[in-house]
Amino acid sequence: MKIIMLGAPGAGKGTYAKQITQKYGIPAISTGDIFRENIKAGTELGKKAKGYMDAGNLVPDELVCDLVVDRLKQDDCKKGYILDGFPRTIPQAEALTEALKKQDDGIDFALEINMADEAIIERMAGRRVCKGCGATYHIVNIPPKKEGICDECGGEIVLRDDDAPETVKKRLEVYHEQTAPLIEYYDKLGLLNVIDGSKGLEACMADIYAVLESK
């Protein structure tokens, strides 16, 4: 069960990936984690990536793909995996498809969590994060027991700059320009499944499980 999560920032991809991980026992993999692990371990790929990052440059698509494919060879991916945050562009998607094809492998499902921009902006504006331990809340859906105070550590909970409406609008513009074309790419490959992200967690997960268990 090899899955790619698609959808705009704030659509809930990370939350849904976590639920899939818990149910099926497959890892959710992010490129950020892969970079950190390889750089910390001092691997050849990690050294190459660090060279670009230290110079303030983007890591080339081919190297990012090599790092991802290398990660997918680890034992915990034998039953499958979820890719969240990769690929981000058509060239990355094409590189991944070709790399997997060389191993007689491929993606099984591309899940697009579809939400209107206005709903995402409203959702993100209500999100709050603890400055102390990083616990997340939502002023409507998951409010803290005491306003402004974290249930876990008693720290102050705040609206992150990333979640402010103007910032979210800019992130959505970048998404529509660079990442949204992936939806058409995976649709042409016959792998796309659109999930209505406005339904709420339980209804969305029921739809996702129905898709994943249809094959």
N, CA and C of each residue as an Amber inpcrd file, in Angstrom:
protein
   645
   0.8490000  -1.1930000   0.0000000   0.0000000   0.0000000   0.0000000
   0.8850000   1.2440000   0.0000000   1.1420000   1.7720000  -1.1940000
   2.0500000   2.9130000  -1.3500000   1.2300000   4.1350000  -1.7210000
   1.2650000   5.1400000  -0.8550000   0.3300000   6.2560000  -0.9360000
   1.0630000   7.5850000  -1.0390000   0.5470000   8.4730000  -1.8790000
   0.9950000   9.8640000  -1.9120000  -0.1670000  10.7310000  -1.4420000
   0.1040000  11.6190000  -0.4860000  -0.9070000  12.5490000   0.0010000
  -0.7760000  13.8630000  -0.7570000  -1.8800000  14.3130000  -1.3450000
  -1.9140000  15.5820000  -2.0640000  -2.9520000  16.4970000  -1.4270000
  -2.7670000  17.7970000  -1.6240000  -3.7160000  18.7550000  -1.0730000
  -2.9950000  19.9910000  -0.5810000  -3.7310000  21.0680000  -0.4560000
  -3.1470000  22.3530000  -0.0750000  -2.6530000  22.3410000   1.3670000
  -1.7200000  23.2390000   1.7100000  -1.3060000  23.3590000   3.1070000
  -2.5120000  23.7290000   3.9700000  -2.6840000  22.9970000   5.0680000
  -3.8180000  23.2510000   5.9420000  -5.0230000  22.3760000   5.6630000
  -4.9440000  21.5270000   4.6250000  -6.0810000  20.6540000   4.2900000
  -6.1800000  19.4570000   5.2320000  -5.1310000  19.2100000   6.0130000
  -5.1860000  18.1240000   6.9910000  -4.4450000  16.8650000   6.5930000
  -3.5570000  16.9630000   5.5920000  -2.8530000  15.7610000   5.1020000
  -2.1050000  15.0390000   6.2200000  -1.4100000  15.7920000   7.0690000
  -0.6360000  15.1840000   8.1530000  -1.5140000  14.4210000   9.1320000
  -2.6710000  14.9920000   9.4410000  -3.6110000  14.3450000  10.3700000
  -4.1210000  13.0320000   9.7870000  -4.5000000  13.0490000   8.5060000
  -5.0240000  11.8340000   7.8670000  -3.9230000  10.7830000   7.7060000
  -2.7070000  11.2420000   7.3950000  -1.5840000  10.3040000   7.2610000
  -1.3300000   9.5850000   8.5800000  -1.4480000  10.3180000   9.6860000
  -1.2250000   9.7260000  11.0120000  -2.2590000   8.6310000  11.2950000
  -3.5050000   8.8750000  10.9030000  -4.5690000   7.8750000  11.0980000
  -4.3060000   6.6220000  10.2570000  -3.8560000   6.8240000   9.0200000
  -3.5480000   5.6820000   8.1430000  -2.3990000   4.8720000   8.7300000
  -1.3900000   5.5670000   9.2390000  -0.2400000   4.9040000   9.8700000
  -0.6840000   4.0270000  11.0310000  -1.5600000   4.5610000  11.8650000
  -2.0240000   3.8110000  13.0410000  -2.8330000   2.5790000  12.6430000
  -3.6470000   2.7050000  11.5920000  -4.5150000   1.5820000  11.1940000
  -3.7510000   0.4820000  10.4580000  -2.8220000   0.8870000   9.5640000
  -2.1800000  -0.0980000   8.6880000  -0.7200000  -0.3840000   9.0280000
  -0.1640000   0.3780000   9.9670000   1.2180000   0.1070000  10.3890000
   2.2610000   0.4130000   9.3390000   1.9880000   1.4120000   8.4910000
   2.9760000   1.8210000   7.4890000   3.4640000   3.2330000   7.8340000
   4.7350000   3.5470000   7.5710000   5.2710000   4.8380000   7.9960000
   4.8280000   5.9990000   7.0990000   4.6500000   7.1660000   7.7300000
   4.4570000   8.4100000   6.9870000   5.8180000   9.0750000   6.8700000
   6.2110000   9.3750000   5.6490000   7.5710000   9.8430000   5.3870000
   7.5430000  11.2630000   4.8430000   8.3640000  12.1400000   5.4400000
   8.4830000  13.5050000   4.9260000   9.9210000  13.7510000   4.5020000
  10.0930000  14.5970000   3.4840000  11.4500000  14.8720000   2.9880000
  12.2890000  15.5630000   4.0580000  11.6380000  16.3930000   4.8920000
  12.3760000  17.0620000   5.9620000  13.0440000  16.0680000   6.8920000
  12.2960000  15.0270000   7.2770000  12.8470000  13.9810000   8.1540000
  13.9950000  13.2400000   7.4620000  13.8220000  12.9570000   6.1610000
  14.8590000  12.2370000   5.4120000  16.1430000  13.0480000   5.3630000
  16.0280000  14.3500000   5.0780000  17.2130000  15.2130000   5.0500000
  17.9330000  15.1720000   6.3940000  17.1590000  15.3750000   7.4710000
  17.7670000  15.4200000   8.8120000  18.4710000  14.1130000   9.1560000
  17.8200000  12.9840000   8.8540000  18.3950000  11.6690000   9.1820000
  19.6910000  11.4160000   8.4120000  19.7100000  11.7420000   7.1180000
  20.9010000  11.5010000   6.2910000  22.0450000  12.4350000   6.6610000
  21.7220000  13.6800000   6.9610000  22.7630000  14.6410000   7.3510000
  23.3660000  14.2400000   8.6970000  22.4930000  13.8450000   9.6330000
  22.9640000  13.4240000  10.9580000  23.8340000  12.1670000  10.8590000
  23.4490000  11.2320000   9.9740000  24.1960000   9.9740000   9.8250000
  25.4440000  10.1440000   8.9550000  25.5500000  11.2800000   8.2910000
  26.7290000  11.5320000   7.4500000  26.8060000  10.6610000   6.2110000
  25.6390000  10.2740000   5.6580000  25.6440000   9.4460000   4.4480000
  26.1310000  10.2740000   3.2520000  26.4950000   9.5870000   2.1780000
  26.9580000  10.2950000   0.9750000  25.8630000  11.2190000   0.4410000
  24.6260000  10.7040000   0.4010000  23.5110000  11.5240000  -0.0820000
  23.2750000  12.7040000   0.8520000  23.4090000  12.4450000   2.1550000
  23.2330000  13.5070000   3.1460000  24.2800000  14.6020000   2.9960000
  25.5190000  14.2070000   2.7330000  26.5960000  15.1980000   2.5380000
  26.3220000  16.0630000   1.3060000  25.8360000  15.4230000   0.2420000
  25.5180000  16.1790000  -0.9760000  24.3950000  17.1880000  -0.7060000
  23.3540000  16.7140000  -0.0180000  22.2210000  17.5990000   0.2930000
  22.6690000  18.7660000   1.1690000  23.5150000  18.4660000   2.1660000
  23.9930000  19.5050000   3.0910000  24.7910000  20.5660000   2.3410000
  25.5540000  20.1290000   1.3420000  26.3430000  21.0690000   0.5450000
  25.4640000  22.1110000  -0.1220000  24.3600000  21.6620000  -0.7060000
  23.4310000  22.5970000  -1.3440000  22.7580000  23.4970000  -0.3110000
  22.3180000  22.8840000   0.8020000  21.5960000  23.6450000   1.8260000
  22.4970000  24.6860000   2.4920000  23.7450000  24.3250000   2.7660000
  24.6860000  25.2580000   3.4020000  24.9870000  26.4500000   2.4900000
  24.9100000  26.2030000   1.1790000  25.1660000  27.2770000   0.2170000
  23.9090000  28.1260000  -0.0340000  22.8140000  27.7430000   0.6390000
  21.5630000  28.4780000   0.4740000  20.8170000  28.1390000  -0.7960000
  21.1470000  26.9840000  -1.3730000  20.5060000  26.5670000  -2.6270000
  19.4820000  25.4620000  -2.3790000  18.5270000  25.3450000  -3.3000000
  17.5690000  24.2400000  -3.2320000  18.2670000  22.9320000  -3.5960000
  17.9000000  21.8700000  -2.9120000  18.4500000  20.5530000  -3.2520000
  17.8210000  20.1250000  -4.5800000  18.6300000  19.7470000  -5.5930000
  18.0840000  19.3850000  -6.9100000  17.0800000  18.2360000  -6.8270000
  16.1050000  18.2630000  -7.7400000  15.0470000  17.2480000  -7.7450000
  15.6110000  15.8270000  -7.7790000  16.6320000  15.6100000  -8.5940000
  17.1920000  14.2650000  -8.7400000  17.7530000  13.7460000  -7.4160000
  18.4370000  14.6250000  -6.6660000  19.0050000  14.2270000  -5.3790000
  17.9060000  13.9910000  -4.3470000  16.8920000  14.8470000  -4.3460000
  15.7590000  14.6520000  -3.4240000  15.1200000  13.2950000  -3.6930000
  14.9260000  12.9870000  -4.9570000  14.3190000  11.7040000  -5.3330000
  15.1900000  10.5380000  -4.8890000  16.5100000  10.6550000  -5.0740000
  17.4330000   9.6020000  -4.6320000  17.3120000   9.3660000  -3.1330000
  17.2210000  10.4450000  -2.3680000  17.0910000  10.3440000  -0.9050000
  15.7850000   9.6380000  -0.5260000  14.7010000  10.0080000  -1.2150000
  13.3930000   9.3970000  -0.9260000  13.4020000   7.9090000  -1.2650000
  13.8860000   7.5680000  -2.4600000  13.8940000   6.1690000  -2.9000000
  14.7840000   5.3280000  -1.9700000  15.8950000   5.8930000  -1.5390000
  16.7720000   5.2030000  -0.5890000  16.0230000   4.9070000   0.7150000
  15.2250000   5.8800000   1.1710000  14.4400000   5.7000000   2.4050000
  13.3850000   4.6010000   2.2320000  12.8270000   4.5110000   1.0390000
  11.7630000   3.5310000   0.7860000  12.2660000   2.0940000   0.7600000
  13.5950000   1.9280000   0.7450000  14.1790000   0.5800000   0.7580000
  14.3030000   0.0140000   2.1670000  14.0610000   0.8410000   3.1860000
  14.2190000   0.3790000   4.5670000  13.1020000  -0.5970000   4.9520000
  13.4050000  -1.4160000   5.9530000  12.5150000  -2.5230000   6.3330000
  11.0950000  -2.0830000   6.6900000  10.9600000  -0.9000000   7.3190000
   9.6260000  -0.4920000   7.7730000   8.6980000  -0.1320000   6.6110000
   9.2550000  -0.0610000   5.3900000   8.4410000   0.2720000   4.2110000
   8.0040000  -0.9590000   3.4260000   8.3240000  -2.1530000   3.9420000
   8.0150000  -3.3810000   3.1950000   6.5160000  -3.5510000   2.9340000
   5.6790000  -3.1380000   3.8970000   4.2290000  -3.2610000   3.7290000
   3.6300000  -2.0500000   3.0110000   4.4480000  -1.0050000   2.8470000
   3.9630000   0.2070000   2.2040000   4.4360000   1.4490000   2.9340000
   3.9570000   2.6040000   2.4790000   4.3810000   3.8750000   3.0620000
   3.4480000   4.9820000   2.5870000   3.5460000   6.1130000   3.2640000
   2.8070000   7.3160000   2.8730000   3.8320000   8.4140000   2.6240000
   3.7770000   9.0310000   1.4610000   4.6410000  10.1750000   1.1660000
   3.8300000  11.4540000   1.3420000   4.2560000  12.2890000   2.2850000
   3.5610000  13.5470000   2.5750000   4.5500000  14.6920000   2.3460000
   4.2880000  15.5300000   1.3410000   5.1940000  16.6340000   1.0520000
   6.1570000  16.3500000  -0.0840000   6.0810000  15.1650000  -0.6510000
   6.8720000  14.8040000  -1.8250000   6.0490000  13.8350000  -2.6630000
   6.0280000  14.0150000  -3.9760000   6.6430000  15.0960000  -4.7450000
   5.8690000  16.4080000  -4.6060000   6.5750000  17.5320000  -4.8650000
   5.9610000  18.8580000  -4.8220000   5.7660000  19.4510000  -6.2150000
   6.4900000  18.9200000  -7.1770000   6.4410000  19.4570000  -8.5430000
   6.3510000  18.3060000  -9.5430000   5.9880000  18.6330000 -10.7870000
   5.9070000  17.6160000 -11.8440000   7.2640000  16.9420000 -12.0810000
   8.3740000  17.6970000 -12.1850000   9.6700000  17.0240000 -12.3770000
   9.9890000  16.0280000 -11.2520000   9.6490000  16.3590000 -10.0100000
   9.8730000  15.4220000  -8.9060000   8.9930000  14.1850000  -9.0640000
   7.7470000  14.3930000  -9.4750000   6.8280000  13.2580000  -9.6660000
   7.3290000  12.3390000 -10.7730000   7.8020000  12.9230000 -11.8580000
   8.3170000  12.1260000 -12.9730000   9.5670000  11.3540000 -12.5660000
  10.4420000  12.0110000 -11.7810000  11.6630000  11.3480000 -11.3070000
  11.3180000  10.1760000 -10.3920000  10.3270000  10.3730000  -9.5300000
   9.9060000   9.2990000  -8.6240000   9.3070000   8.1320000  -9.4000000
   8.4380000   8.4200000 -10.3580000   7.8150000   7.3700000 -11.1730000
   8.8820000   6.5260000 -11.8710000   9.8720000   7.1930000 -12.4660000
  10.9360000   6.4910000 -13.1880000  11.8060000   5.6660000 -12.2460000
  12.1500000   6.2470000 -11.0840000  12.9970000   5.5390000 -10.1190000
  12.3070000   4.2810000  -9.5950000  11.0030000   4.3720000  -9.3190000
  10.2580000   3.2120000  -8.8260000  10.0900000   2.1680000  -9.9330000
   9.8940000   2.6540000 -11.1570000   9.7170000   1.7460000 -12.2880000
  10.9550000   0.8620000 -12.4970000  12.1290000   1.4470000 -12.2650000
  13.3790000   0.6880000 -12.4050000  13.4490000  -0.4660000 -11.4090000
  12.6880000  -0.3430000 -10.3130000  12.6600000  -1.3960000  -9.2960000
  11.4010000  -2.2530000  -9.4230000  10.7220000  -2.1460000 -10.5760000
   9.4360000  -2.8420000 -10.7790000   8.4570000  -2.5090000  -9.6660000
   8.4200000  -1.2480000  -9.2990000   7.5790000  -0.7960000  -8.1990000
   6.7950000   0.4330000  -8.6640000   5.8560000   0.8850000  -7.8440000
   5.0980000   2.0770000  -8.2000000   4.1290000   2.4570000  -7.1000000
   3.5450000   3.6420000  -7.2360000   2.5680000   4.1480000  -6.2730000
   1.2120000   3.4790000  -6.5240000   0.4990000   3.1630000  -5.4430000
  -0.8270000   2.5430000  -5.5640000  -1.9580000   3.5730000  -5.5510000
  -1.8210000   4.5900000  -4.6830000  -2.8890000   5.5770000  -4.5180000
  -2.3090000   6.9750000  -4.3720000  -2.9440000   7.9380000  -5.0390000
  -2.6810000   9.3510000  -4.7730000  -3.9750000   9.9140000  -4.1870000
  -3.9280000  10.3050000  -2.9240000  -5.1170000  10.8120000  -2.2320000
  -5.0650000  12.3290000  -2.1870000  -6.0200000  12.9820000  -2.8260000
  -6.0900000  14.4450000  -2.7570000  -7.1370000  14.8540000  -1.7280000
  -6.6950000  15.5340000  -0.6700000  -7.6320000  16.0820000   0.3140000
  -8.0680000  17.4400000  -0.2280000  -9.2950000  17.4990000  -0.7290000
  -9.7740000  18.6810000  -1.4340000 -10.5760000  19.5990000  -0.5100000
 -10.1150000  20.8450000  -0.4110000 -10.8270000  21.8420000   0.4040000
 -10.7540000  23.1970000  -0.2850000 -11.8020000  23.9910000  -0.1560000
 -11.7990000  25.3450000  -0.7060000 -10.7950000  26.2040000   0.0640000
 -10.1530000  27.1270000  -0.6440000  -9.1710000  28.0020000  -0.0060000
  -9.7700000  28.7380000   1.1930000 -11.0120000  29.2250000   1.0500000
 -11.6380000  29.9920000   2.1280000 -11.7680000  29.1480000   3.3980000
 -12.1110000  27.8740000   3.2290000 -12.2580000  26.9800000   4.3840000
 -10.9050000  26.7260000   5.0480000  -9.8470000  26.6020000   4.2330000
  -8.5010000  26.3800000   4.7740000  -8.0410000  27.6000000   5.5600000
  -8.2650000  28.7970000   4.9970000  -7.8560000  30.0360000   5.6760000
  -8.5640000  30.1530000   7.0160000  -9.8620000  29.8340000   7.0300000
 -10.6440000  29.8990000   8.2730000 -10.1370000  28.8730000   9.2930000
  -9.8410000  27.6590000   8.8170000  -9.3480000  26.6100000   9.7120000
  -8.0010000  26.9910000  10.3190000  -7.0770000  27.4690000   9.4720000
  -5.7340000  27.8050000   9.9440000  -5.7540000  28.9830000  10.9060000
  -6.6610000  29.9290000  10.6710000  -6.7570000  31.1080000  11.5370000
  -7.1750000  30.7260000  12.9550000  -7.8460000  29.5700000  13.0700000
  -8.2780000  29.1190000  14.3930000  -7.2790000  28.2210000  15.0910000
  -6.1890000  27.8720000  14.3930000  -5.1980000  26.9600000  14.9750000
  -4.2930000  27.7000000  15.9660000  -3.9600000  27.0380000  17.0530000
  -3.0720000  27.6000000  18.0600000  -2.0240000  26.5560000  18.4440000
  -0.8250000  27.0260000  18.7570000   0.2880000  26.1340000  19.0980000
   0.9110000  26.5720000  20.4150000   1.2520000  25.6020000  21.2700000
   1.8970000  25.9140000  22.5450000   3.3490000  26.3180000  22.3070000
   3.7540000  27.4670000  22.8710000   5.1300000  27.9400000  22.7280000
   6.1080000  27.0440000  23.4820000   5.5910000  26.3130000  24.4880000
   6.4580000  25.4680000  25.3030000   6.7030000  24.0930000  24.7060000
   5.6200000  23.3160000  24.5090000   5.7930000  21.9080000  24.1020000
   5.3680000  21.6340000  22.6640000   4.7630000  22.6240000  21.9830000
   4.3890000  22.4290000  20.5870000   3.0420000  21.7630000  20.3690000
   2.2960000  21.4990000  21.4530000   0.9600000  20.8830000  21.3100000
   0.0640000  21.8060000  20.4900000  -0.8000000  21.2060000  19.6490000
  -1.6550000  22.0230000  18.7830000  -3.1170000  21.9780000  19.2390000
  -3.8000000  23.1010000  19.0280000  -5.2050000  23.2450000  19.3960000
  -5.9430000  23.9670000  18.2720000  -7.2670000  24.0130000  18.4020000
  -8.0810000  24.8310000  17.5010000  -9.1550000  25.4890000  18.3560000
  -9.3300000  26.7980000  18.1910000 -10.2280000  27.5300000  19.0890000
 -11.6760000  27.0480000  19.0050000 -12.0360000  26.3880000  17.8740000
 -13.3950000  25.8520000  17.7360000 -13.4170000  24.3350000  17.9140000
 -12.5540000  23.6260000  17.1760000 -12.6060000  22.1570000  17.1390000
 -11.8990000  21.4790000  18.3170000 -10.7370000  22.0110000  18.7200000
  -9.9880000  21.3940000  19.8290000  -9.4980000  22.5010000  20.7720000
 -10.4020000  23.1600000  21.4870000  -9.9630000  24.2530000  22.3570000
  -9.2590000  23.7270000  23.6130000  -8.3320000  24.5080000  24.1780000
  -7.7270000  24.1010000  25.4520000  -8.7590000  24.2280000  26.5790000
  -8.5200000  23.5330000  27.6820000  -9.4670000  23.6010000  28.8100000
  -9.5530000  25.0170000  29.3670000  -8.3990000  25.7030000  29.3880000
  -8.3460000  27.0880000  29.8610000  -7.8280000  27.9530000  28.7210000
  -8.5670000  28.9890000  28.3820000  -8.2250000  29.8150000  27.2260000
  -6.7850000  30.3420000  27.2890000  -6.0400000  30.0920000  26.1950000
  -4.6810000  30.6110000  26.0970000  -3.6270000  29.8120000  26.8210000
  -4.0510000  28.7330000  27.5180000  -3.0980000  27.9380000  28.3130000
  -3.0880000  26.4880000  27.8300000  -1.8930000  25.9380000  27.6510000
  -1.7500000  24.5630000  27.1790000  -2.1700000  23.5490000  28.2380000
  -2.9720000  22.5620000  27.8300000  -3.3990000  21.4860000  28.7410000
  -2.2100000  20.6400000  29.1840000  -1.2220000  20.4890000  28.3090000
  -0.1180000  19.5610000  28.5590000   0.9190000  20.1220000  29.5300000
   1.3650000  21.3770000  29.2620000   2.4920000  21.8930000  30.0550000
   2.2090000  23.2300000  30.7350000   1.0310000  23.8000000  30.4920000
   0.7110000  25.0870000  31.1100000   1.3250000  26.2740000  30.3920000
   1.9400000  26.0170000  29.2280000   2.5710000  27.0930000  28.4670000
   1.5490000  27.9540000  27.7370000   2.0250000  29.0460000  27.1690000
   1.1570000  29.9540000  26.4240000   0.8960000  29.3880000  25.0320000
  -0.3720000  29.4190000  24.5790000  -0.6680000  28.9850000  23.2140000
  -0.9240000  30.2160000  22.3490000  -0.3590000  30.1840000  21.1340000
  -0.3770000  31.3690000  20.2740000  -0.7490000  31.0050000  18.8380000
  -1.1020000  32.0400000  18.0620000  -1.3030000  31.8930000  16.6250000
   0.0580000  32.0480000  15.9610000   0.5240000  31.0060000  15.2560000
   1.8190000  31.0950000  14.5700000   1.7190000  32.0500000  13.3830000
   2.8490000  32.6790000  13.0710000   2.8800000  33.5600000  11.8910000
   2.4610000  32.8050000  10.6370000   2.8640000  31.5310000  10.5410000
   2.5350000  30.6850000   9.3720000   1.0360000  30.5000000   9.1850000
   0.2800000  30.6260000  10.2920000  -1.1560000  30.3690000  10.2420000
  -1.9920000  31.6410000  10.0830000  -1.3390000  32.7970000  10.0960000
  -2.0590000  34.0570000   9.9120000  -2.6640000  34.1000000   8.5080000
  -3.8770000  34.6550000   8.3530000  -4.5760000  34.6190000   7.0660000
  -3.7480000  35.0910000   5.8720000  -3.0130000  36.2000000   6.0050000
  -2.2290000  36.7060000   4.8590000  -1.1430000  35.7160000   4.4450000
  -0.4930000  35.0990000   5.4430000   0.5600000  34.1120000   5.1520000
  -0.0300000  32.8800000   4.4810000  -1.1660000  32.4240000   4.9920000
  -1.8240000  31.2420000   4.4220000  -2.2210000  31.5020000   2.9690000
  -2.7220000  32.7110000   2.6770000  -3.0930000  33.0610000   1.2990000
  -1.8890000  32.9420000   0.3710000  -0.7360000  33.4300000   0.8280000
   0.4780000  33.3600000   0.0070000   0.9120000  31.9080000  -0.2070000
   0.8170000  31.0980000   0.8600000   1.1890000  29.6830000   0.7400000
   0.2560000  28.9650000  -0.2390000  -1.0180000  29.3390000  -0.2270000
  -1.9880000  28.7180000  -1.1400000  -1.7010000  29.1140000  -2.5920000
  -1.2770000  30.3560000  -2.7940000  -0.9250000  30.8070000  -4.1550000
   0.2360000  29.9700000  -4.7010000   1.2520000  29.7650000  -3.8650000
   2.4080000  28.9520000  -4.2680000   1.9620000  27.5230000  -4.5700000
   1.0890000  26.9900000  -3.7170000   0.5850000  25.6240000  -3.9170000
  -0.1190000  25.4870000  -5.2720000  -1.0270000  26.4140000  -5.5680000
  -1.7930000  26.3240000  -6.8150000  -0.8790000  26.4210000  -8.0340000
   0.1740000  27.2070000  -7.9130000   1.0850000  27.4010000  -9.0350000
   2.0200000  26.2090000  -9.2400000   2.5830000  25.6810000  -8.1370000
   3.6500000  24.6770000  -8.2430000   3.1880000  23.2420000  -8.0260000
   2.2920000  23.0370000  -7.0630000   1.9790000  21.6770000  -6.6200000
   0.6560000  21.1400000  -7.1460000  -0.3240000  22.0060000  -7.3380000
  -1.6360000  21.5460000  -7.8150000  -1.5790000  20.7770000  -9.1370000
  -0.6390000  21.1000000 -10.0770000  -0.5630000  20.3130000 -11.3220000
  -0.3470000  18.8150000 -11.0970000   0.1360000  18.4340000  -9.9020000
   0.3200000  17.0110000  -9.6030000  -1.0000000  16.2560000  -9.6190000
  -2.0870000  16.9690000  -9.3260000  -3.4050000  16.3330000  -9.3030000
  -3.7370000  15.7860000 -10.6920000  -3.5050000  16.6020000 -11.7200000
  -3.7490000  16.1590000 -13.1000000  -2.7760000  15.0400000 -13.4870000
  -1.5190000  15.1730000 -13.0320000  -0.4950000  14.1660000 -13.3540000
  -0.9210000  12.7830000 -12.8560000  -1.3420000  12.6920000 -11.5890000
  -1.7150000  11.3870000 -11.0290000  -3.0890000  10.9200000 -11.5140000
  -3.9200000  11.8750000 -11.9070000  -5.2090000  11.5080000 -12.4970000
  -4.9780000  10.7910000 -13.8280000  -4.0430000  11.3110000 -14.6450000
  -3.7380000  10.6890000 -15.9410000  -3.1550000   9.2860000 -15.7680000
  -2.4700000   9.0620000 -14.6430000  -1.9200000   7.7300000 -14.3700000
  -2.9730000   6.7810000 -13.7880000  -4.1700000   7.3160000 -13.5380000
  -5.2500000   6.4860000 -12.9930000  -5.1190000   6.1950000 -11.5140000
  -4.3550000   7.0310000 -10.7990000  -4.0910000   6.7710000  -9.3770000
  -4.8120000   7.7360000  -8.4410000  -5.4300000   8.7920000  -9.0030000
  -5.9920000   9.8490000  -8.1690000  -7.3270000   9.4630000  -7.5440000
  -7.4490000   9.7550000  -6.2470000  -8.7140000   9.5980000  -5.5240000
  -8.9470000  10.8910000  -4.7440000 -10.0710000  11.5620000  -5.0140000
 -10.3670000  12.8530000  -4.3920000 -11.2210000  12.6340000  -3.1480000
 -10.7420000  13.1860000  -2.0300000 -11.4510000  13.0840000  -0.7550000
 -11.9620000  14.4660000  -0.3700000 -13.2390000  14.5670000  -0.0390000
 -13.8360000  15.8480000   0.3360000 -13.3950000  16.2140000   1.7590000
 -12.4260000  17.1220000   1.8580000 -11.8560000  17.4890000   3.1550000
 -12.7650000  18.3200000   4.0320000 -13.9060000  18.7740000   3.4940000
 -14.8180000  19.6040000   4.2870000 -15.7230000  18.7750000   5.1860000
 -15.6760000  17.4490000   5.0260000 -16.6080000  16.5780000   5.7550000
 -16.2920000  16.4260000   7.2400000 -15.0480000  16.6500000   7.6290000
 -14.6590000  16.3770000   9.0070000 -13.8740000  15.0810000   9.0830000
 -13.1340000  14.9150000  10.1830000 -12.1610000  13.8240000  10.3120000
 -12.7650000  12.4290000  10.1160000 -13.8020000  12.1020000  10.8490000
 -14.3420000  10.7350000  10.8100000 -14.8840000  10.3810000   9.4220000
 -15.6290000  11.3010000   8.8190000 -16.2040000  11.0360000   7.4900000
 -15.1010000  10.9320000   6.4430000 -14.0850000  11.7930000   6.5630000
 -12.9570000  11.7380000   5.6130000 -12.2170000  10.4160000   5.7290000
 -11.9640000   9.9900000   6.9670000 -11.2340000   8.7420000   7.1630000
 -12.0410000   7.5550000   6.6360000 -13.3500000   7.5880000   6.7870000
 -14.1910000   6.5010000   6.2510000 -14.0410000   6.4350000   4.7280000
 -14.0090000   7.6090000   4.0760000 -13.8410000   7.6610000   2.6220000
 -12.4490000   7.1460000   2.2240000 -11.4320000   7.5460000   2.9940000
 -10.0520000   7.1250000   2.6940000  -9.9200000   5.6130000   2.8540000
 -10.4480000   5.0540000   3.9320000 -10.3620000   3.6040000   4.1540000
 -11.0820000   2.8460000   3.0390000 -12.2150000   3.3840000   2.5770000
 -12.9600000   2.7270000   1.4880000 -12.1110000   2.6740000   0.2220000
 -11.3750000   3.7450000  -0.0500000 -10.4930000   3.7740000  -1.2160000
  -9.3570000   2.7710000  -1.0620000  -8.6790000   2.8080000   0.1050000
  -7.5110000   1.9780000   0.3170000  -7.8460000   0.4900000   0.3310000
  -9.0700000   0.1520000   0.7160000  -9.4540000  -1.2510000   0.8070000
 -10.2040000  -1.7340000  -0.4430000 -10.2250000  -0.8610000  -1.4540000
 -10.9200000  -1.2200000  -2.7030000 -10.0220000  -1.9890000  -3.6550000
  -8.7270000  -2.0740000  -3.3140000  -7.7670000  -2.7030000  -4.2330000
  -7.3090000  -4.0330000  -3.6850000
